[in-house]
Structure formats: C-alpha cells, structure tokens
C-alpha cells in the first residue's frame, strides 16, 4: 500500500514540471507549421495577380475561350473578365464580343496566336489573364453570361 501511495505521489509531482518545457506553449512558428484561414468567397483564388491584356485583332486560328470570373466595374459601365491561358505569342486575346438582351449580357473571349509563332516554342504554363470590357449599355440587373460555354 505504501508503494502504491509513493508511486501516485511521484506521478502527481512529475506532472507539475517546468512550464517552459510544455510542448503546447506557443513560440516562434516554424516554416513547416500549417497555417489556416477562412478564404474570402469574393476574392480571386490566387489574389489579384492577373496579367492585364488588351485585344490585339488579327490573330490566327481564333477560337472562343471560357472565362472564369467577371467583376463589375464603374457601377456596371464596364466588366473585368478573368481567364486562364498560355503565354504570348501562342495565346493572344484577339477580341471580346458582347451581345445584349433584356435579361443578360453575353461576353465571349476569342484567342488565337500570332502569324509569326510558327517557329516559336512556347512553354506550356498557365497564365492568369484579365481584360476590361467597356459596355455600350449599362449592365443594370442583367446577368453576365460566358458566350464560350453558356454559363
């Protein structure tokens, strides 16, 4: 019985150790420590960081491409479109077509490549791009629709 009491006392006193050796104590963070935060649903997944481009008409093999996000600017007088693309001269914005109805404004991006890129090797890397589209009519309550994929 005395031995059991002695073991219990030893365990009790050993639990009252030095607070500086407490593994739960906060200290400087290691670069390997995980970081967590709640993302802003209105923020672009990679932040701002998009390469702002302007249409360059006259590209070759032009095709419609989908955009990923539309941001209304200037109280509906303009829209900033975001999309993923490749590097120039292999992926160049040719034009943006805009169609207006009472319910929606449909915007279609068209990309192609320059005539001179036939002998050019372009790296295959994703580039986040953006362009600003000035509207002929205010957006109002209309929905913005992607003309390349209908969403």
N, C-alpha and C positions, 0 to 999 in steps of 0.2 A: 504494500500500500504506500509506503514511504517512497519507493522508487517511482511509482506512478505519479505521485504528487510532485516529485522532483522534476520529472520529465515535463509535466504540464507547466510548471513554473519556468523552466528553461525555454519552452516554446513561446510562452507569453512574453518574456523579456527579449527574446530574439526578434519578435515582431515589432518591437519599438526601436528599430535601427535608425541610423543616420538618415535624415530626410534628403540629403544631397545624393544619396545612392538610390533614391526612389526612381525606378525606371519610368514611371508615369509623369515625372516632373518635366515641365517644359523648358526648353533650352533652344539654342540655335538650330534651325531646321537644316537638314541635310538635303543636298540636291536630289537625292533619291526618294525623299519623303513624298507621299502622294498629296496632291492639292485638290480640293474640291470647291466648287462654287455653283450657284444656280445660274444657268445661261439666260440671257435676255431674249425672249422669243422674237423681238423686233430687230435684233442685231444680226447682221450677216454672220454666218458660221466662222468665217476667218477674219472678222473685223472689216474695216474699210478696205484697204489694200488692193482694190481693183485697179487695173490699168485703164485709164480713161482714153477711149479711142473715138475718132470721128470717121464717118463713112468715107471711103475712097472709091468712087464709082469707076467701073471699067475693069473689074476683076474677071478672072477666067473660071469656068466651072462653078458658077454661082449656084448656091443651094440654100433653102431655108434652114435655119438652125434654131432650136428651142432656147429660150432664156429661162433663168431660174428664179428671178426676183424682179419686181417692179416697185420703185419708190416714187411716190407722187411728190412733185416739187412745185414751188411757186403757186400754192393754192389751186393746183390742178391745171396750170398752164403748161406744165412740162412733166415728163416722166423719165426717170433714170432706170435703164434696164441693165441687169447683170446676167452674165452667162459665162460658161467655161469654154475655152477654145484652145488653140495652139499658138505657136509663135509665128510672127511675120517673117518672110513673105508667103509662107504656106497657108496661113489662115488670116485673111484680111476682111474686115467689115466692108461690104460693098454698098449696102443701103439698108434703110428701115422703111417698110411700107406700113401705112396707118390707114385703117378703114373705120369709119364712124357709123354707128347705128344709134337708135334711141336708147338701147339697153347696154351697149358695150362699145369699147374702143379696142379694136384688134390690131396688135402690133406684131410685125413679122421681121425678124432679123435675117439678112442674107449675107453669107460669107462665101468667099472664093479665095483664089490665090493670084499672085501677080503673074504676068506672062513670062517674066524673066526667071521664075523659080524652077524651071525645068531641070537645070543643072545644079540646083541648090539642095543640100541636105539639111532638113530642119529637124531639130531634136523633138522627140515626142514627149512633151511635158505639158501639163495642164496650166493654162494661164487664165486667171480670173479677169474678165474684161467688163467694162461698163461703157454705156453711151447715153447721152442726154438727148431726148426727143422733144422738140418744141411742138406743141399741139396747135392745130389750126382752130380747134374748138375747145372750150374749157371741158375738162373731164366731168365735172359735176358729180352726180351719183352713179355714173356708169361704171360697169365692171371693166377691168383691163384683162384682155384675153390674148394668149400667145397664139399667133397665127400659124406657127410651125407645128404645134401639137394640139391646138384647140383647148387648152386649159386656161 
